[in-house]
Amino acid sequence: MDVESVAGHLLKPGSVFAFLAEHRRELFPDEMFADLFRSGRGRPSVPADVMAAVIVLQALQGLSDAETVDAVTYDLRWRAACGLPVTAAAFHPTTLTYWRRRLAASDRLNRIFEVVKQVVAETGVLAGKTRRALDSTVLDDLVATQDTVTQLIAAVRQVRRVVPGAVEVVARRCTAHDYDDPGKPVIACNDEQARAELVDALVRDALAVLAALPDEQPDPKAGDALALLALIAGQDVELIDDGSDSSDPPRWRIARRVAPDRVISVVDPDTRHAHKTVHRRQDGFKAHLAVEPYTGIITDCALTKANGAGNG
């Protein structure tokens, strides 16, 4: 009782629904997604070809996850394209989030788009159509923007988690904060001197950790954590006393400027501030699309930082 066998003849010839119904398994075979599920504990409950077809249709129609699940549930064209029975229940919307995260963390995050581009090229649907509409938009990131103090503490804690030997170094050399506590130190927030002393102490903690641990790390995650700490320790502060005239250590303060490519969160170091308009600021990434204007087919896409070098 799958929709394709019962009502497949009603699908508009040449439509995406008809094409996916006929060629879905050829386009998106299981082995194409095998690297996403390496645990050996079984395959996903929703077949890969079904999810890939749903992701294509979702992008084509610009639907939210909830709207997409409704379409899979109630629209017979979607069911035919996915090879689903008439009475089968759809999946939960979070399944789409799960698949996107798996794809984003993989070495071939654009594999579904690559297959679609290959089909477009082989079918010649854009032959002779040389016009392209280019556009960019800011995609919001849900990560919270972090201030300098929060970022310094979070970056030291991250180094402590993933860099060999860092636990002992932090315990021995860092005194500005109890790094078992992810929160901020308790100080009088309206005391300018207390804030200045805290920032100075946290920067010195970060520099002490960096000085005690080797830059070259066998684990890429450890190297990235140290590089991020070095960046955080320098982007928002400036040296006000290098200690050359006394026995006191160098002193640091919040810089009287904003770094042009400032990291705004340790949780997602690639997200950036962006100005949609003069008065409207967003935090996230910038998406770039090239579209054939008559068919609406996306011919290329890219995701960049929202500002700074290489944002397009």
PLY file of the C-alpha trace (Angstrom):
ply
format ascii 1.0
element vertex 312
property float x
property float y
property float z
element edge 311
property int vertex1
property int vertex2
end_header
0.00 0.00 0.00
2.82 2.46 -0.72
1.55 5.64 -2.37
3.73 5.23 -5.44
2.13 1.92 -6.43
-1.41 3.10 -5.64
-1.34 6.65 -6.98
2.07 7.10 -8.57
0.46 7.65 -11.98
-1.04 10.88 -10.61
2.38 12.47 -10.08
3.12 15.19 -12.62
5.61 13.82 -15.19
8.97 15.53 -14.91
8.28 16.81 -11.42
10.75 16.43 -8.56
8.25 14.17 -6.79
8.08 11.78 -9.76
11.86 11.83 -10.20
12.53 11.02 -6.55
9.88 8.30 -6.52
11.63 6.56 -9.42
15.30 7.26 -8.71
15.53 7.92 -4.95
17.46 4.75 -4.11
19.86 5.20 -7.04
20.62 8.79 -6.03
20.97 8.14 -2.30
22.15 4.55 -1.66
22.79 3.43 1.93
26.58 3.29 1.40
26.57 7.01 0.61
25.78 7.68 4.28
27.61 4.76 5.92
30.29 7.05 7.41
27.64 8.91 9.42
26.84 5.83 11.48
30.09 4.06 12.35
29.09 2.55 15.67
28.01 -0.77 14.15
24.95 -0.79 16.39
22.47 -0.89 13.54
21.11 1.41 10.87
18.97 4.53 11.46
15.26 3.88 11.98
14.45 6.09 8.95
16.25 4.87 5.78
18.90 7.15 4.32
17.22 7.49 0.92
14.00 8.62 2.60
15.77 11.26 4.70
17.78 12.51 1.73
14.63 12.85 -0.36
12.88 14.71 2.47
15.85 17.08 2.89
15.79 17.86 -0.85
12.06 18.58 -0.83
12.35 20.64 2.36
15.03 22.83 0.80
13.05 23.13 -2.44
9.90 24.32 -0.69
11.58 26.28 2.13
9.72 24.57 4.95
10.47 24.41 8.66
11.11 21.03 10.27
7.57 20.89 11.67
6.04 21.89 8.30
8.19 19.26 6.58
6.92 16.48 8.85
3.35 17.63 8.19
4.02 17.44 4.44
5.43 13.91 4.79
2.35 12.97 6.84
-0.45 14.48 4.78
0.86 15.19 1.25
0.62 12.10 -0.99
3.21 13.56 -3.37
5.79 13.60 -0.57
4.86 10.06 0.44
5.24 8.84 -3.13
8.61 10.57 -3.48
9.81 8.89 -0.27
8.28 5.45 -1.00
6.15 5.49 2.15
2.96 3.47 2.72
-0.34 5.33 2.89
-0.87 4.54 6.57
2.71 4.86 7.86
3.37 7.44 10.56
5.97 10.12 9.84
9.07 10.71 11.96
9.59 13.36 14.67
10.90 16.78 13.51
14.07 16.34 15.60
15.10 13.55 13.21
15.90 16.26 10.66
18.04 18.07 13.23
19.84 14.79 13.98
20.66 14.20 10.32
21.80 17.78 9.71
24.19 17.56 12.66
25.60 14.27 11.39
26.10 15.74 7.92
27.61 18.98 9.22
30.17 17.07 11.29
31.19 14.81 8.39
33.91 15.21 5.77
31.28 15.56 3.01
28.66 17.83 4.49
27.30 18.84 1.04
26.92 15.31 -0.33
23.16 15.62 -0.94
23.61 18.92 -2.77
26.45 17.39 -4.82
24.13 14.61 -6.01
21.46 17.14 -6.97
24.03 19.18 -8.93
25.13 16.00 -10.73
21.54 15.23 -11.73
21.07 18.79 -12.98
24.22 18.48 -15.09
23.37 15.04 -16.50
19.76 15.89 -17.38
20.72 19.16 -19.07
17.78 20.92 -17.46
19.83 24.14 -17.33
21.37 23.80 -20.79
21.50 27.21 -22.41
20.32 28.95 -19.25
23.32 31.08 -18.30
21.68 33.68 -16.07
22.30 33.42 -12.33
20.83 35.39 -9.45
23.25 35.83 -6.53
22.12 36.60 -3.01
23.40 36.45 0.56
21.62 36.39 3.89
22.55 36.12 7.54
21.61 32.87 9.28
21.03 33.32 13.00
23.09 31.26 15.44
21.35 30.33 18.68
24.58 30.49 20.68
24.71 33.18 23.36
27.21 36.00 22.91
29.85 35.81 25.64
31.77 38.66 27.25
35.55 38.60 27.75
35.47 37.18 31.28
33.11 34.35 30.33
35.15 33.48 27.24
38.46 33.39 29.12
37.06 31.06 31.78
35.36 28.82 29.19
38.52 28.64 27.05
40.71 27.64 30.01
38.16 25.00 31.04
38.11 23.63 27.50
41.92 23.35 27.43
41.79 21.61 30.78
39.32 19.04 29.38
41.11 18.07 26.16
44.84 18.86 26.45
47.05 16.24 28.14
48.66 17.60 31.30
46.46 20.71 31.37
44.64 19.70 34.56
47.88 19.84 36.55
49.00 23.08 34.88
45.71 24.85 35.64
45.73 23.63 39.25
49.32 24.77 39.76
49.45 28.06 37.86
45.93 29.51 37.68
44.70 31.53 40.64
42.19 34.02 39.21
39.22 31.66 39.38
38.08 28.23 40.52
37.93 26.58 37.09
35.66 23.84 38.39
33.01 26.57 38.38
31.75 27.47 34.88
30.26 30.74 36.15
31.84 34.11 36.71
33.80 34.99 39.86
31.74 36.83 42.45
32.87 40.44 42.49
31.21 43.81 42.92
30.03 44.45 39.37
29.95 48.21 39.91
33.55 48.24 41.18
35.67 49.28 38.21
38.92 48.40 40.01
37.66 44.90 40.87
36.66 44.29 37.25
40.04 45.47 36.01
41.91 43.23 38.46
39.78 40.23 37.45
40.42 40.69 33.72
44.15 41.14 34.35
44.30 37.99 36.50
42.34 35.89 34.00
44.58 36.94 31.12
47.67 36.06 33.17
46.13 32.66 33.92
45.54 32.07 30.21
49.09 33.10 29.29
50.52 30.89 32.04
48.63 27.89 30.63
49.81 28.64 27.10
53.41 29.03 28.25
53.38 25.71 30.12
51.86 23.54 27.37
53.48 22.74 24.00
51.90 24.32 20.91
52.26 21.10 18.90
49.66 18.57 20.01
49.08 15.08 18.54
45.32 15.46 18.97
43.82 18.14 16.66
41.16 18.95 19.27
43.88 19.74 21.82
45.68 21.98 19.33
42.45 23.78 18.45
41.67 24.35 22.14
45.08 25.94 22.74
44.77 28.09 19.61
41.33 29.27 20.71
42.64 30.14 24.18
45.47 32.14 22.63
42.99 34.02 20.45
40.59 34.73 23.31
43.44 35.89 25.54
44.49 38.50 22.99
41.46 39.73 21.06
39.81 41.89 23.74
42.74 43.07 25.88
45.80 45.27 25.64
49.01 45.53 27.60
49.16 48.59 29.88
52.39 47.78 31.75
54.96 45.28 30.49
56.69 45.16 33.90
60.03 46.30 32.52
60.31 49.18 35.02
59.59 47.11 38.10
59.50 43.60 39.46
55.73 43.44 38.99
54.32 41.16 36.24
52.81 42.64 33.06
49.32 44.08 33.47
46.39 43.82 31.08
43.07 45.61 30.60
40.06 45.50 28.28
41.15 47.09 25.01
39.68 50.41 23.94
38.63 48.94 20.60
36.79 45.95 19.14
38.66 43.32 17.14
37.38 43.35 13.52
36.93 39.55 13.39
36.10 39.03 17.06
35.14 35.56 18.30
31.90 36.06 20.23
31.47 32.60 21.72
33.73 29.74 22.75
30.79 27.38 22.21
30.82 28.15 18.46
34.05 29.99 17.58
33.04 30.54 13.94
29.91 32.57 14.63
30.26 36.35 14.24
28.45 39.64 14.67
26.79 40.89 11.49
24.82 44.02 10.70
21.75 43.30 8.59
21.07 47.03 8.64
22.67 49.98 10.40
20.41 49.48 13.41
19.88 45.71 13.32
22.67 43.39 14.47
22.55 39.61 14.14
24.86 36.87 15.35
25.51 33.94 13.05
26.82 33.09 9.60
26.35 34.34 6.06
24.80 32.06 3.43
25.48 32.69 -0.27
23.34 31.22 -3.08
23.53 31.16 -6.87
20.11 30.46 -8.43
18.92 30.00 -12.01
16.11 32.60 -11.96
13.55 30.88 -14.21
13.59 27.37 -12.75
14.60 28.36 -9.20
17.30 25.65 -9.20
20.17 26.41 -6.82
23.42 25.91 -8.74
25.91 26.68 -5.98
26.03 27.63 -2.32
28.53 28.56 0.37
28.49 29.32 4.09
30.97 31.85 5.48
31.56 33.85 8.61
29.22 36.80 8.96
32.06 39.33 8.90
35.81 39.53 8.55
38.02 38.09 5.82
36.41 35.65 3.41
32.79 36.48 4.23
31.99 37.26 0.60
0 1
1 2
2 3
3 4
4 5
5 6
6 7
7 8
8 9
9 10
10 11
11 12
12 13
13 14
14 15
15 16
16 17
17 18
18 19
19 20
20 21
21 22
22 23
23 24
24 25
25 26
26 27
27 28
28 29
29 30
30 31
31 32
32 33
33 34
34 35
35 36
36 37
37 38
38 39
39 40
40 41
41 42
42 43
43 44
44 45
45 46
46 47
47 48
48 49
49 50
50 51
51 52
52 53
53 54
54 55
55 56
56 57
57 58
58 59
59 60
60 61
61 62
62 63
63 64
64 65
65 66
66 67
67 68
68 69
69 70
70 71
71 72
72 73
73 74
74 75
75 76
76 77
77 78
78 79
79 80
80 81
81 82
82 83
83 84
84 85
85 86
86 87
87 88
88 89
89 90
90 91
91 92
92 93
93 94
94 95
95 96
96 97
97 98
98 99
99 100
100 101
101 102
102 103
103 104
104 105
105 106
106 107
107 108
108 109
109 110
110 111
111 112
112 113
113 114
114 115
115 116
116 117
117 118
118 119
119 120
120 121
121 122
122 123
123 124
124 125
125 126
126 127
127 128
128 129
129 130
130 131
131 132
132 133
133 134
134 135
135 136
136 137
137 138
138 139
139 140
140 141
141 142
142 143
143 144
144 145
145 146
146 147
147 148
148 149
149 150
150 151
151 152
152 153
153 154
154 155
155 156
156 157
157 158
158 159
159 160
160 161
161 162
162 163
163 164
164 165
165 166
166 167
167 168
168 169
169 170
170 171
171 172
172 173
173 174
174 175
175 176
176 177
177 178
178 179
179 180
180 181
181 182
182 183
183 184
184 185
185 186
186 187
187 188
188 189
189 190
190 191
191 192
192 193
193 194
194 195
195 196
196 197
197 198
198 199
199 200
200 201
201 202
202 203
203 204
204 205
205 206
206 207
207 208
208 209
209 210
210 211
211 212
212 213
213 214
214 215
215 216
216 217
217 218
218 219
219 220
220 221
221 222
222 223
223 224
224 225
225 226
226 227
227 228
228 229
229 230
230 231
231 232
232 233
233 234
234 235
235 236
236 237
237 238
238 239
239 240
240 241
241 242
242 243
243 244
244 245
245 246
246 247
247 248
248 249
249 250
250 251
251 252
252 253
253 254
254 255
255 256
256 257
257 258
258 259
259 260
260 261
261 262
262 263
263 264
264 265
265 266
266 267
267 268
268 269
269 270
270 271
271 272
272 273
273 274
274 275
275 276
276 277
277 278
278 279
279 280
280 281
281 282
282 283
283 284
284 285
285 286
286 287
287 288
288 289
289 290
290 291
291 292
292 293
293 294
294 295
295 296
296 297
297 298
298 299
299 300
300 301
301 302
302 303
303 304
304 305
305 306
306 307
307 308
308 309
309 310
310 311
